[in-house]
Amino acid sequence: MITGSHERSSRFLDPVDFDNFHNTGQSTSGSGQVTWHTSGDLFTGSVQHSVAAYDVPHSLEQELAGQAQRQDLAQTLVTGTWQRIVSDRTVWQASAYWRGVIPSTRLNVRCR
């Protein structure tokens, strides 16, 4: 199974300030899963990767001062599971999970 999504908005974080200064953003993700079954075992593995990039909203005073903050994030998730049917009442299971996150903030403040 393979899935994916993408979104873009000019009100990405929906700030309290109704003037909505500096508030565009987008996020994209994709994932895949593989399942393999034998007579007594079930193996499942999945991978997901997503990125988000968006402006940090601010007030009129910050807009007039030329403030421009942006946040970029990326994460990857990997999972693996093994199951064995021991009897009609017992199943053994072992699972592993890993997540990597890469945050990055760029601050560009220009004062007039």
N, C-alpha and C positions, 0 to 999 in steps of 0.2 A: 504494500500500500504506500502510495506517495501523496503528500498533500502540500499545499502552498497557499500563501495569502500575502496581500499587499494593501496598505491603506495610506492615504494622504489627506491631510486636513489643514485648513487655515485657522482652526480652533483646537489644536492638538491637545493642549492641557486644560482648556476652558478656564482661564484665570478669573479671579474675582473682579479685576478691572474691566469694566464694560467696553472700554476703548479698544481692547484686544491688540495691544502693541506687540509686535515681534513674537508671533505664536504659530508659525507653520511647523509641520513635522510630518514624518512618515515612518512606517515600520513594515518590515518584510520578514517572512519566516517560511521555512520549508522543513519537511520531515519525511522520513521513510521508515518502514517497519517490515521485517521479514519474520515469518513464523515457519518452523519446520517440525514435523511430527513423525515420530517413529512408532513402533508397536507399544512402547511403554514410556517414551520420553517426549517432552514438548520443549522446544527451544524457541525463544523469541528475542529478537534484537531490534533496537530502534535508535535512530539518530535524529536530532533536531537542531537546527541553527536558525537564529533570528538576529536581526539588527534593527535598531531604532535610532533615528537622528531627528532632533527637534530643537527649536528655539526655546529659550527660557523666557516666558512672558514677563513684562515689566510695566511700570507706571509711566505716565506722561513725563515726569521729571527725569526718569532714567532714559526715556526715548530722546528728550531734548539734549541730554548730556552725551548721547551717542553710544550708550551701552549696547552691547551685542553679545549675549551669552548663548552658547549652544551646547547641547549634551548629546554625545554619541555613545551608544551601548551595543555590545555584541555578546551573545552567549551561545554556547554549544552544550547539548545534553546527549549523553550516551547511556543506554540501559541494556542490560542483558538478563534473561531469566531462563532457568532450567527447571523443569518439573518432571517428576517420575511418579507414576502410579504404582504404589506398593501393594495396595489391596483395594477393595471396594469402599473402604472407610479411611484409608490413609494415603496422603500424597506428600512427597518431599518436594521442597522448593528451595532454590538458591537464586538470589538476585544480586546484581551489581549495578551501581549508579555512579555516574560522574557528571559534574557540571563545571564548565569553565566560563567565567564572566570577564569581559574586558571593558571596564568603564573608561571614558575619556572626556574630560571637560576642557573646552577651549574658552577662555575669557578674553574678550577684546573690548576694552573700555577706552573710549576716546573722549576726552574732555575738551570743550570748546573754550 
